[in-house]
Amino acid sequence: MPEMLIIKAKIKEACGDMSVAGDFVTALNERVDELVKKALWRAKENGRRTVMGKDV
């Protein structure tokens, strides 16, 4: 499991009065980790050391 990149309290806040299952936060964190890794790869492939919005 990757390091937590998201803040659980902020996710709960964003969901308003809906309940948030523990596995949702874990799954969301894994997706964020994948997005970051893909963005890093894309930036490197394009010869950049800066990750940009277009890399997502």
Backbone torsions as a table, in degrees:
resi	resn	phi	psi	omega
1	MET	NA	131.8	179.8
2	PRO	-70.8	161.7	175.8
3	GLU	-58.8	145.9	179.6
4	MET	-66.4	121.5	179.8
5	LEU	-105.6	-9.3	-178.5
6	ILE	-118.6	162.6	180.0
7	ILE	-105.3	115.1	-175.5
8	LYS	-56.5	-41.7	-178.8
9	ALA	-61.7	-37.0	179.7
10	LYS	-70.7	-34.9	176.8
11	ILE	-65.2	-45.8	178.4
12	LYS	-60.7	-41.0	179.0
13	GLU	-62.5	-42.2	-179.5
14	ALA	-66.6	-26.3	-179.0
15	CYS	-85.0	-2.2	176.3
16	GLY	62.0	-128.7	-176.1
17	ASP	-86.0	3.1	177.5
18	MET	-78.4	145.4	175.3
19	SER	-77.0	149.0	-180.0
20	VAL	-121.4	115.2	178.9
21	ALA	-73.2	150.2	179.8
22	GLY	-59.7	-35.4	-179.3
23	ASP	-71.9	-22.0	176.0
24	PHE	-64.8	-46.7	-179.2
25	VAL	-62.4	-42.4	178.8
26	THR	-63.2	-46.1	-179.8
27	ALA	-64.4	-41.0	178.7
28	LEU	-64.0	-41.9	178.5
29	ASN	-61.8	-39.8	178.9
30	GLU	-64.3	-39.0	178.0
31	ARG	-65.7	-42.0	178.2
32	VAL	-62.0	-43.2	178.7
33	ASP	-59.3	-43.5	178.2
34	GLU	-62.1	-44.3	179.7
35	LEU	-61.2	-42.7	179.8
36	VAL	-64.0	-46.0	-179.8
37	LYS	-61.6	-42.1	178.7
38	LYS	-65.9	-39.2	178.9
39	ALA	-65.7	-40.6	177.2
40	LEU	-62.2	-44.3	179.3
41	TRP	-60.3	-45.9	-178.0
42	ARG	-63.0	-43.4	179.2
43	ALA	-61.6	-44.4	179.3
44	LYS	-63.4	-42.1	179.5
45	GLU	-62.3	-27.0	179.4
46	ASN	-95.5	12.6	175.4
47	GLY	72.1	23.3	-179.9
48	ARG	-111.8	153.1	173.5
49	ARG	-107.9	5.9	179.2
50	THR	-114.3	125.6	176.3
51	VAL	-84.9	131.4	-177.0
52	MET	-121.4	166.0	178.6
53	GLY	-55.3	-34.5	-179.4
54	LYS	-69.0	-10.8	178.5
55	ASP	-82.6	-11.5	-177.8
56	VAL	-83.0	NA	NA
